[in-house]
Amino acid sequence: MSTSAPPSHGLELALLGLLQTHPRHAYELHQVLQQSEVLGSVWHLKQGHLYALLTKLEEMGYVASTLEPQGTRPPRKMLHLTPAGQEVFAHWLASPVAHGRDFRLEFLAKLYFAAQEGATVLSTLITRQRAACQTWVADLDRQVNDVPATRPFERLVLQFRASQLEAVLSWLDSCERALAFQSPS
């Protein structure tokens, strides 16, 4: 069991976050993921897929397991983060998403965990994400200006992408206001 490249899928990293506070068994993780106040409104994950992802994370060295006795029932496999898992989760949580298309799933998960971590982590995430979005919008605006008027469809596509990011920037402001009052410090 050696630590390999960090997980590349946001869901794998979110699973690390669910193990951040305390060890859990796989079925408990599945139950937590079903709750809309946690991540159930973001992801819908079948139990078999969850188990496969947890096995992968364990093989990668980001999650470790121990067997917990249950009296006369078979022992339960408890999962916990390794130091490498804690490190990769913390890095993921502090980093803005790399593409606008990653907001619906990955950024919402980051937002959930950042709010759990406290006002400082939440503010850092939103500030970094806002800066990334502003850079993307500026780049798209430059691209729009470089497209000749003879290619209106290309201009419209770029303008659409920029307007989506402008909406995300406005939404980030709303997030900051709404979660600032709920976040533990």
C-alpha positions in Angstrom: 0.0 0.0 0.0 2.0 3.0 -1.2 0.9 6.6 -1.8 0.5 7.3 -5.5 -0.6 10.3 -7.4 -3.4 12.2 -5.7 -7.0 11.2 -6.5 -8.1 13.2 -9.6 -11.8 12.9 -9.1 -13.6 15.4 -6.8 -15.8 12.6 -5.4 -12.7 10.7 -4.2 -11.4 13.8 -2.5 -14.8 14.5 -0.9 -14.8 11.0 0.5 -11.5 11.9 2.2 -13.3 14.9 3.7 -16.0 12.6 5.2 -13.3 10.7 7.0 -11.6 13.9 8.2 -13.4 14.2 11.6 -13.5 10.5 12.6 -13.3 6.9 11.3 -16.4 5.5 9.6 -17.4 2.3 8.0 -18.4 2.2 4.3 -22.1 1.8 4.9 -22.1 4.8 7.3 -20.4 6.9 4.6 -23.1 5.8 2.1 -25.8 6.9 4.6 -24.1 10.3 5.1 -23.8 10.8 1.4 -27.6 10.3 1.1 -28.3 13.2 3.4 -29.2 16.4 1.5 -27.8 18.6 4.3 -24.4 16.9 3.7 -23.7 16.1 0.0 -26.8 14.2 -1.0 -28.0 17.2 -3.0 -24.7 17.3 -4.8 -23.9 13.6 -5.6 -25.9 10.5 -5.9 -23.6 7.5 -5.4 -24.6 3.9 -5.6 -23.3 1.8 -2.7 -21.2 -0.5 -5.0 -19.5 2.5 -6.6 -18.7 3.9 -3.1 -17.1 0.7 -2.0 -15.0 0.6 -5.2 -13.8 4.2 -4.6 -13.0 3.4 -1.0 -11.0 0.4 -2.0 -9.1 2.5 -4.6 -8.3 5.2 -1.9 -7.1 2.5 0.4 -4.9 1.0 -2.3 -3.5 4.5 -3.0 -2.5 4.9 0.6 -4.9 7.8 1.5 -7.3 5.7 3.6 -6.4 2.9 6.0 -8.7 0.4 7.7 -8.9 -1.5 10.9 -11.3 -4.2 12.0 -13.7 -3.4 14.8 -15.2 -6.3 16.8 -19.0 -6.4 17.0 -19.7 -9.1 19.5 -21.2 -12.1 17.7 -21.4 -10.4 14.3 -18.5 -10.2 11.9 -16.0 -7.4 12.6 -16.7 -4.1 10.9 -14.0 -2.5 8.6 -13.5 1.0 9.9 -11.8 3.5 7.5 -9.7 6.5 8.5 -7.5 9.0 6.8 -3.8 8.4 6.7 -1.4 11.4 7.0 -1.1 11.4 3.2 -4.9 11.4 2.9 -5.1 14.4 5.3 -2.5 16.3 3.3 -4.1 15.7 -0.1 -7.5 16.6 1.3 -6.2 19.9 2.8 -4.5 20.8 -0.5 -7.6 20.1 -2.5 -9.8 22.1 -0.1 -7.6 25.1 -0.3 -7.4 25.1 -4.1 -9.9 26.6 -6.5 -11.5 24.4 -9.1 -9.6 24.4 -12.3 -12.6 24.8 -14.7 -15.9 26.5 -14.7 -17.6 23.1 -15.4 -16.3 21.8 -12.0 -18.6 24.1 -10.0 -21.7 21.9 -9.9 -20.0 19.0 -8.2 -16.5 19.7 -7.1 -16.8 23.3 -5.8 -20.0 22.6 -4.0 -18.3 19.8 -2.1 -15.3 22.0 -1.3 -17.8 24.7 -0.1 -19.4 22.2 2.2 -16.1 21.1 3.8 -14.7 24.6 4.0 -17.8 25.7 5.9 -17.2 22.8 8.3 -13.6 23.8 8.8 -14.4 27.4 9.8 -14.6 31.0 8.6 -10.9 31.2 7.7 -10.8 28.2 5.5 -14.1 29.2 3.9 -13.0 32.7 3.2 -9.7 31.5 1.7 -11.5 29.1 -0.6 -13.9 31.7 -1.8 -11.2 34.3 -2.2 -9.0 32.0 -4.3 -11.9 30.8 -6.4 -13.1 34.4 -7.0 -9.5 35.3 -8.2 -9.4 32.3 -10.5 -12.9 33.2 -12.0 -11.8 36.8 -12.5 -8.8 35.6 -14.4 -10.9 33.3 -16.6 -13.4 36.1 -17.4 -10.6 38.5 -18.3 -9.1 35.8 -20.6 -12.5 35.1 -22.2 -13.0 38.9 -22.7 -9.6 39.1 -24.5 -10.6 36.1 -26.7 -13.9 37.7 -27.6 -12.1 40.9 -28.7 -9.8 38.8 -30.9 -12.5 37.0 -32.7 -13.4 38.7 -36.0 -17.0 39.9 -36.5 -17.2 37.4 -39.4 -17.3 34.6 -36.8 -20.3 35.5 -34.7 -21.0 32.0 -33.4 -17.5 31.8 -31.9 -18.0 35.2 -30.2 -21.3 34.1 -28.8 -19.9 30.9 -27.3 -17.1 32.8 -25.6 -19.5 35.5 -24.4 -21.8 32.7 -23.0 -18.9 31.2 -21.1 -17.9 34.6 -19.7 -21.5 35.3 -18.6 -21.6 32.0 -16.8 -18.5 32.9 -14.9 -19.9 36.4 -14.1 -22.9 34.6 -12.6 -20.6 32.3 -10.6 -18.8 35.4 -9.3 -22.1 36.9 -8.1 -23.0 33.6 -6.5 -19.6 33.4 -4.7 -20.5 36.7 -3.1 -23.8 35.2 -2.0 -22.0 32.2 -0.6 -19.7 34.3 1.4 -22.5 36.3 3.0 -24.7 33.3 3.7 -22.1 31.0 5.1 -20.1 33.6 7.1 -22.8 33.5 9.8 -23.0 29.7 10.0 -19.4 28.8 9.9 -17.6 27.8 13.1 -14.4 29.9 13.7 
